[in-house]
Every structure is written in structure tokens, then in C-alpha cells.
Amino acid sequence: MAFPGRTGFYYYLYPGNHFRDFFMLSHNQLKHVSALKIKKFRDEYGEFAAEGNTLVQDLIQSPLEVASVYALQSWIVENLRMISEKKLNVYETEAQDMARISSLSSPSQVLAVVKIPDGALKVLKAEDIEQLEEMFPGIFQMLSLVLEDISDPGNFGTIVRIADWFGIRTIFCSESSVELYNPKVIQASMGSVARVRVVKADLHSLLDEIKGRIPVYGTFLDGENIYGKALGTEGFIVIGSEAHGISARLFSGITDRLFIPSFGGSGNGKAESLNAAVAAAIVISEFRRR
């Protein structure tokens, strides 16, 4: 319950008969959170926003640092124990203010502001990639993803979620790919951003550095049928953009060309292509199935 006569915060009674303060949302705080919709301010503040009960609770339980939580009173009351245990900074927010800070067409009950980990915005250049094994211990004994020019936020976030599902811990992506902390990427990833390391890198330098040390697989229309191909337990899987596929500048770094066959026949009843997320899921699943 709320106790009247206090300014700046409310007190609630939570299980165990203890008291806890919850701050009221100020105008400056409202502007700060709203600004996180824009990349410039995400970079400047070193924070991103995540919305929705499942996603927010996932991030609260993750190693990422949740700077603050903005929620309707009903959500606060339902989650008092977790708020207390995690010592969260919670701002009670009215529905009209949730609509202002939300990136969703239908705002949820809760939004979290999360700290971007140190170094997460760094782009790996050629000189950094020379130290790849030191920066990513065990990288040559596992599967990793390489994403080139994936510009659709929904696809990108879904690929991060797929990687998490199949136990892939590292994704390298081109500088021209969509930003990881874009709100639509965060929503599509459903918390997987906390468990999968996504790094922007000079992909040409990356593939040059690993050449001859580990297989590099790419998807092509003239590749070998993936269902008959011998696949290893480690390697780099390159997924190109939907519009152009893998660019010619990366061809020399790819050791194994794969093809996902269609079973839809020919003519008007056949899909022309797969989107990047679906292609990634099929390829990774086939590796894990072996």
C-alpha cells in the first residue's frame, strides 16, 4: 500500500513486514529514459532499455547491471520480494508516462534501464583481431556465428536468441549490421543479449586471421547440400544479408560452402529465399544434430 505525506517516493509494505522506498518519476528521469530510444544517447549514457515482464525479469536475474526499473504500481506490488532481494531502484510510473518512455505500440507494465557492459561498443580492428584467442579463450574449440550486414532488428535479435538456444556464445558482426542495443533487437532477443557476446568487427580481417585454423562455413546457392555434408563440432558459420547474401570480399575466407535445399518444388508454390534468422536456425541445428 502507499503511504501519504511523503514526497519523492512511496513506501510499500512487502512480505516480512519490512518497508521499502520507491521513487516517483521526475521530468528529468522521463527525458533520460525516453532518450534511450536513440542510438546517440544509448552510446552516450552507456545504457539501453528493455520492456516487458518476462524480458525484464530475465535481465534482472542475469549478470548485467540493471540501473533502474520503471513500472506500474500493480507490477511493483506483484514483485516486491524480487525487488527487495535484488535491491532494485524502482520508479513508480503512471500509465501515460509508460507510454512516453516505451518503444512499443502497446506499452507494458515495466521497463528496465540496463548498463551496457564495458567494452561492448568497441569495434575489433585488424590489430585487435591478431589477439583473438587471448580475447576469446577457447574460440577455436567451439561454434561461433559471423553475421554480415544484417540490418533488420527483428532478424538480428532472433538470431541472438537462436544462438543462445543452441549454446553459441559468440557472434561477430559487420560494422554495418544493426546495433545490438536497438530496442527492437533487445525485444526480439528476449534476454539472450545477457548470455551471448555480440562483437562488431572487421570481418575481412577476422576471416583472414582464422584462415587455416578452423573451418569457416558459409551459405550459398551453389554450395554443398548441408544434409549430406560432414560437419565438425567447431567452426565459424557466416550468414549474409537477405538482400545480397555473403559479399565477395569474404569469399576467400570461407572454407566450406553450404546450401540449404528447398523441398517446395518449383513454380509459383516455391518460396524464393529464407530470411537470415531462419537460415541461421537451420544451419546451427544441423551442426548440433550431428
ABEGO torsion letter per residue (X at the ends): XBBBGBBGBBBBBBBGGBBBBBBBBBAAAAAAAAAAABAAAAAAAGBBBBBEAAAAAAAAABABBBABBBBBAAAAAAAAAAAAAAGBBBBBBBAAAAAAABABABBBABBBBBBBBBGAABBBBAAAAAAAAAABBGAAABBBBBBBGBABAAAAAAAAAAAAAAGBABBBBBAABBBAABAAAAAAAGGAAAABBBBBBBAAAAAAAABGABBBBBBBAABBBAAABBBBABEBBBBBBAAAEBBAAAAAABABBBBBBBAAEBEAABBABBBAAAAAAAAAAAAAAX
